[in-house]
Amino acid sequence: MSKKLGLHIGGRRFDVDVDDDFAKFLQSQMERDFNYDGNNDAKTMLQAYVRQSYELYMQNKKIDEIMEKIDK
């Protein structure tokens, strides 16, 4: 089953269909990163992208550290 989530960017609404389980997580992230009920501009989108990319970078760094400890 899928769920439709939407976000307003530059005055236009964009919808995505995602799996129900992922939808709960994605919605909470979107509410954290964006004006979920209002409009968002390009700067807001870029800031959210950079924030998410940094979180992914830190997760990968931590995984590498754990893998290195396991290999020893």
Steps between C-alpha positions, in 0.01 A plus 500: 500500500622851432427841642517836324694780669517852365702814542463852360815632333507834326122520507452158335395178672711191447371158606689174542366150555695300756454175691283534812781408742740749343226765480489536879874562517507727194210712623670562833822597320311731263324665794841553664673638189226697324197717549284191451168687479628805313730598217875433482761675290814368330722610790297290744529202266876541470543531877298181557703316236828606659373401847393157378826451309699586811301250706570233238870593499518466878318165491740368236796625701370321810441180301858516369630540857297202619613289205861589573458389864340174388787429260756533780 
